[in-house]
Amino acid sequence: MTANATPERTEWVSRAEWVADGIAMLEIWYGQNALMACYLVEGTRRALIDTGTTDSPTQAIAPALAKLGRRIEDIDLVLNTHGHIDHAWGNADLKRHAPNATISLHAADIFLRHQTSLLEFWHKRRLAAGDIDAAAMAFHTQRLAELADAPAHFPIPDRTHAGGDVIDLGGGQTIHVIHTPGHTPGSCSFYVPRARALLGGDSLTGSAGEGRFPLLSNVVTYRQTVLDVQHLDVEFVGPAHRYPFRPPANPVVTPARPGDLARTFLADTLTTALDIEAGTAEAWQANRHGPRRALVADALIRVGARLGIDLSGSDHARAAVGLWLDVFGAPTHIPA
């Protein structure tokens, strides 16, 4: 096995457990050494929040459900939080197990089916961070042409959902859809009133640290998203990954955030988003005419000081401050 090969796994399930009233968390492995959490919401019908990556339903979700005495064939509805690799790319495999399941995604994320969309996403972030030169621009244009007719990452969903939708699973269990863009344009969170639970995928990312930083496509809509969810009455927050608490804090060993930890998670998400904006604004005010890379470097120092962590090696942080510089009007110069 080469150093970059996917390790052989005999167990793809990290944990499968009931975390709130009628809600189970399925934390599964994917790729080389990555974890993500799907959630099962039960009434008289069963909804699955996200499907992982291409082989996740077969490799991990079906075994995880079996640990709870449930079958993947009995899933009635899939609600994708967004269209990224570890959340919607398992849709086709899920359909093979549960052909009668309805798969739903916000309309604004359907474009992420196309391989060129991810290329554009990463290119925009590198451009904002000041990490693109003329050669990289030429390569990007070439790759866009090469991938123009490439196969889609996942099928067109059976239906779409939107903010304000209420999904009745029967037995008094409902799911309220909240449009929470910022990570992607169509990112959604799902609020389950009976459990006072918020299942947000990557829409809400806690603080920064432990090698993590919010992965954003639009910093303005992300700020509004984290403001919009603060009023929710939550006893449980279920993100897709083990997002960190505000430093200093103990290591995070599960995505699940019950009770006071749920409210702390929402507060950490808000203060972190505001600190990213404020630190970048300080750098912009200090040197409006500086080159993009120097502005980004200064902003990283200021944001890192606010958060209490070193951001010098974080590509996600470079992109986030670069996107705020775009909002503030900083020019983008592409060196030869």
C-alpha positions as a printed Julia matrix, in Angstrom:
336×3 Matrix{Float64}:
   0.0    0.0     0.0
   1.42   3.41   -0.95
   1.62   6.25    1.52
  -1.39   7.95   -0.09
  -3.56   4.86   -0.49
  -6.85   4.55    1.37
  -6.24   2.29    4.41
  -8.03  -1.04    4.52
 -10.86  -0.76    7.02
 -12.86  -3.51    8.59
 -15.05  -1.03   10.49
 -16.41   2.1     8.83
 -18.66   3.11   11.72
 -17.19   5.32   14.44
 -20.39   5.43   16.48
 -24.13   4.95   16.1
 -26.21   6.2    19.01
 -29.48   7.88   19.91
 -28.72  11.5    20.8
 -32.15  13.13   21.17
 -35.85  12.28   21.02
 -36.23  10.26   17.81
 -32.78  11.29   16.52
 -29.72   9.1    16.08
 -26.2   10.17   15.1
 -24.27   7.99   12.66
 -20.62   9.07   12.75
 -18.83   7.31    9.92
 -15.38   7.15    8.36
 -14.72   8.06    4.75
 -11.64   8.57    2.59
  -8.25   8.03    4.17
  -8.91   9.16    7.71
 -11.93  11.49    7.79
 -15.1   11.45    9.87
 -18.53  12.87    9.23
 -21.92  12.49   10.9
 -25.25  11.7     9.31
 -28.44  11.82   11.38
 -31.54   9.64   11.4
 -34.8   11.37   12.34
 -37.73   9.09   13.11
 -41.46   9.56   13.22
 -43.66   6.98   11.58
 -41.42   7.67    8.59
 -37.63   7.87    8.62
 -35.49  10.71    7.28
 -31.72  10.55    6.79
 -29.75  13.79    6.98
 -26.94  13.43    4.39
 -25.53  10.34    2.69
 -21.76  10.75    3.02
 -19.51  10.18    0.05
 -19.8    7.8    -2.92
 -19.68   4.45   -1.1
 -20.78   5.57    2.37
 -24.3    4.11    2.31
 -23.0    0.6     1.6
 -19.78   0.78    3.62
 -20.91   2.72    6.67
 -24.52   3.93    6.83
 -26.13   0.51    6.43
 -23.91  -1.04    9.16
 -24.49   1.98   11.41
 -28.26   1.67   11.06
 -28.01  -2.05   11.76
 -26.35  -1.28   15.1
 -29.55   0.6    15.98
 -31.83  -2.18   14.75
 -32.76  -0.22   11.61
 -32.42  -1.01    7.89
 -31.18   1.3     5.16
 -33.97  -0.04    2.94
 -36.51   1.59    5.26
 -35.28   5.17    4.7
 -38.19   7.2     3.31
 -36.53  10.57    2.8
 -33.01  11.96    2.4
 -32.42  15.61    3.25
 -29.03  16.86    2.08
 -27.65  19.75    4.1
 -25.65  20.76    1.02
 -24.03  19.38   -2.12
 -20.44  18.67   -1.1
 -18.54  15.39   -1.48
 -19.14  14.06    2.05
 -22.82  15.01    2.2
 -24.53  14.35   -1.15
 -22.19  12.15   -3.17
 -23.67   9.06   -1.52
 -27.14   9.82   -2.93
 -26.86   7.37   -5.84
 -25.64   4.53   -3.62
 -28.42   5.22   -1.12
 -30.97   4.98   -3.91
 -29.67   1.54   -4.8
 -30.52   0.36   -1.29
 -33.75   2.35   -0.88
 -35.16   2.99   -4.37
 -38.39   4.44   -2.98
 -36.62   7.05   -0.85
 -37.12  10.66   -1.91
 -33.89  12.67   -2.1
 -34.08  16.41   -1.49
 -31.52  19.22   -1.84
 -31.82  23.0    -1.88
 -32.04  24.27   -5.47
 -29.07  26.61   -5.0
 -26.71  23.64   -4.52
 -27.73  21.53   -7.49
 -24.92  23.13   -9.53
 -22.43  21.33   -7.25
 -23.23  18.13   -9.17
 -20.87  19.36  -11.87
 -17.13  18.85  -11.6
 -16.43  22.37  -12.84
 -18.32  23.81   -9.84
 -15.78  22.52   -7.33
 -12.95  23.76   -9.51
 -14.51  27.22   -9.53
 -15.1   27.1    -5.76
 -11.45  26.43   -4.91
 -10.22  28.87   -7.55
 -12.34  31.71   -6.11
 -10.95  31.06   -2.65
  -7.32  31.02   -3.87
  -7.94  34.21   -5.83
  -9.33  35.93   -2.72
  -6.3   34.82   -0.7
  -3.91  36.25   -3.28
  -2.52  32.84   -4.19
  -3.18  32.93   -7.96
  -0.67  34.04  -10.6
  -0.97  34.16  -14.39
   0.18  30.55  -14.82
  -2.44  29.33  -12.33
  -5.12  31.32  -14.17
  -4.17  29.68  -17.45
  -4.21  26.21  -15.87
  -7.64  26.9   -14.35
  -9.05  27.88  -17.73
  -7.61  24.72  -19.26
  -9.1   22.49  -16.54
 -12.54  24.09  -16.92
 -12.52  23.14  -20.6
 -11.34  19.59  -19.83
 -14.1   19.0   -17.27
 -16.93  20.67  -19.17
 -18.51  17.33  -20.15
 -17.36  15.23  -17.18
 -19.91  12.98  -15.39
 -21.87  14.57  -12.54
 -20.92  13.8    -8.94
 -24.49  12.9    -7.91
 -27.91  12.58   -9.6
 -30.44  15.38   -9.87
 -32.47  15.22   -6.63
 -36.06  14.02   -6.66
 -37.23  17.28   -5.13
 -35.9   20.47   -3.6
 -36.44  22.0    -0.2
 -36.3   25.63    0.88
 -36.27  27.7     4.04
 -39.66  27.68    5.69
 -40.62  24.18    4.56
 -42.06  21.89    7.25
 -41.71  18.15    6.74
 -44.11  15.93    8.68
 -42.65  12.51    9.48
 -45.76  11.42   11.4
 -46.07  10.52   15.07
 -45.63  14.17   16.09
 -42.16  14.44   14.57
 -41.59  17.36   12.19
 -38.54  18.89   10.54
 -38.36  22.62    9.85
 -36.02  23.66    7.03
 -33.84  26.73    7.65
 -31.82  28.12    4.73
 -28.35  28.73    6.22
 -26.03  29.74    3.35
 -22.38  30.73    3.64
 -20.64  27.39    3.47
 -22.43  26.87    0.14
 -25.24  28.9    -1.44
 -27.83  26.19   -0.73
 -26.7   25.04    2.7
 -29.62  24.23    5.0
 -30.09  23.3     8.63
 -32.93  21.19    9.94
 -34.67  22.07   13.21
 -36.61  19.29   14.95
 -38.95  21.01   17.44
 -39.92  17.92   19.47
 -36.27  17.31   20.33
 -35.29  21.01   20.21
 -32.5   19.83   17.93
 -30.64  21.67   15.17
 -28.91  19.5    12.55
 -26.74  21.8    10.48
 -24.22  19.83    8.41
 -21.41  22.32    7.77
 -23.62  25.41    8.0
 -22.42  26.17   11.54
 -18.84  25.4    12.42
 -18.2   26.42   16.01
 -14.87  28.17   16.49
 -11.43  27.6    14.98
  -8.62  25.37   16.16
  -7.53  21.73   16.16
  -6.64  22.17   12.48
 -10.13  23.45   11.62
 -11.38  26.81   10.38
 -14.76  27.68    8.83
 -14.81  26.65    5.14
 -16.76  29.46    3.5
 -17.92  30.45    0.03
 -19.64  33.7     1.09
 -18.65  35.47    4.3
 -21.56  37.93    4.28
 -24.27  35.28    4.07
 -22.42  33.18    6.65
 -22.47  36.08    9.11
 -26.23  36.44    8.58
 -26.71  32.69    8.97
 -25.02  32.57   12.37
 -27.05  35.58   13.5
 -30.31  34.02   12.32
 -29.97  30.82   14.38
 -29.14  32.47   17.7
 -32.8   32.79   18.68
 -33.53  29.06   18.34
 -34.49  27.08   21.44
 -31.91  24.29   21.29
 -31.16  21.35   23.56
 -29.07  19.58   20.94
 -26.9   20.72   18.02
 -25.66  18.12   15.56
 -23.01  19.37   13.13
 -21.42  17.06   10.57
 -17.9   17.12   12.0
 -16.06  17.5    15.29
 -15.88  21.26   15.09
 -13.87  22.91   17.9
 -14.98  25.02   20.81
 -13.54  28.45   21.42
  -9.9   28.09   22.54
  -8.76  27.17   25.08
 -10.95  24.09   25.37
 -10.69  20.36   25.7
 -10.37  18.27   22.52
 -13.67  17.49   20.81
 -14.39  13.75   20.71
 -17.86  13.76   19.12
 -19.89  16.05   16.87
 -22.88  15.81   19.27
 -23.51  18.9    21.4
 -26.27  18.4    24.01
 -27.63  20.89   26.55
 -25.34  23.78   27.44
 -22.79  22.57   24.89
 -25.36  23.2    22.15
 -25.82  26.81   23.21
 -22.07  27.27   23.61
 -21.56  25.94   20.1
 -23.96  28.53   18.63
 -22.3   31.32   20.63
 -18.82  30.19   19.53
 -19.96  30.16   15.9
 -21.22  33.73   16.19
 -18.22  35.23   17.99
 -15.78  33.48   15.63
 -17.58  34.82   12.54
 -17.54  38.35   13.98
 -13.85  38.07   14.92
 -12.93  37.02   11.37
 -14.71  40.08   10.03
 -13.3   42.48   12.64
  -9.7   41.29   12.34
  -9.81  41.59    8.56
 -11.39  45.06    8.8
  -8.55  46.19   11.06
  -5.97  45.0     8.52
  -7.85  46.75    5.71
  -8.06  50.04    7.63
  -4.36  49.86    8.53
  -3.11  49.51    4.96
  -5.78  49.92    2.27
  -3.23  50.26   -0.49
  -1.07  47.29    0.44
  -0.71  44.26   -1.85
  -3.3   41.51   -1.4
  -0.88  38.97    0.06
   0.39  41.46    2.66
  -3.19  42.34    3.63
  -4.05  38.66    3.99
  -0.96  38.02    6.13
  -1.77  40.97    8.41
  -5.41  39.91    8.7
  -4.38  36.37    9.67
  -2.28  37.74   12.52
  -5.11  39.97   13.76
  -7.81  37.3    13.48
  -5.52  34.72   15.07
  -4.88  37.06   18.01
  -8.62  37.43   18.54
  -9.16  33.67   18.42
  -6.06  32.75   20.37
  -4.58  30.48   17.68
  -1.9   30.56   14.98
  -3.56  30.79   11.55
  -0.4   31.1     9.45
  -0.8   27.63    7.95
  -4.58  27.64    7.42
  -5.74  27.82    3.79
  -9.36  28.12    4.98
  -8.41  31.16    7.07
  -6.53  32.74    4.16
  -9.61  32.32    1.99
 -12.01  33.69    4.61
 -10.05  36.89    5.22
  -9.53  37.24    1.46
 -13.28  37.0     0.86
 -13.84  39.75    3.43
 -11.2   41.88    1.66
 -13.27  41.44   -1.51
 -16.32  42.74    0.39
 -14.34  45.75    1.64
 -13.25  46.55   -1.91
  -9.6   45.5    -1.87
  -8.32  45.13   -5.44
  -7.16  41.76   -6.73
  -3.83  41.81   -8.56
  -2.74  38.7   -10.45
   1.06  38.69  -10.76
   2.67  37.47  -13.96
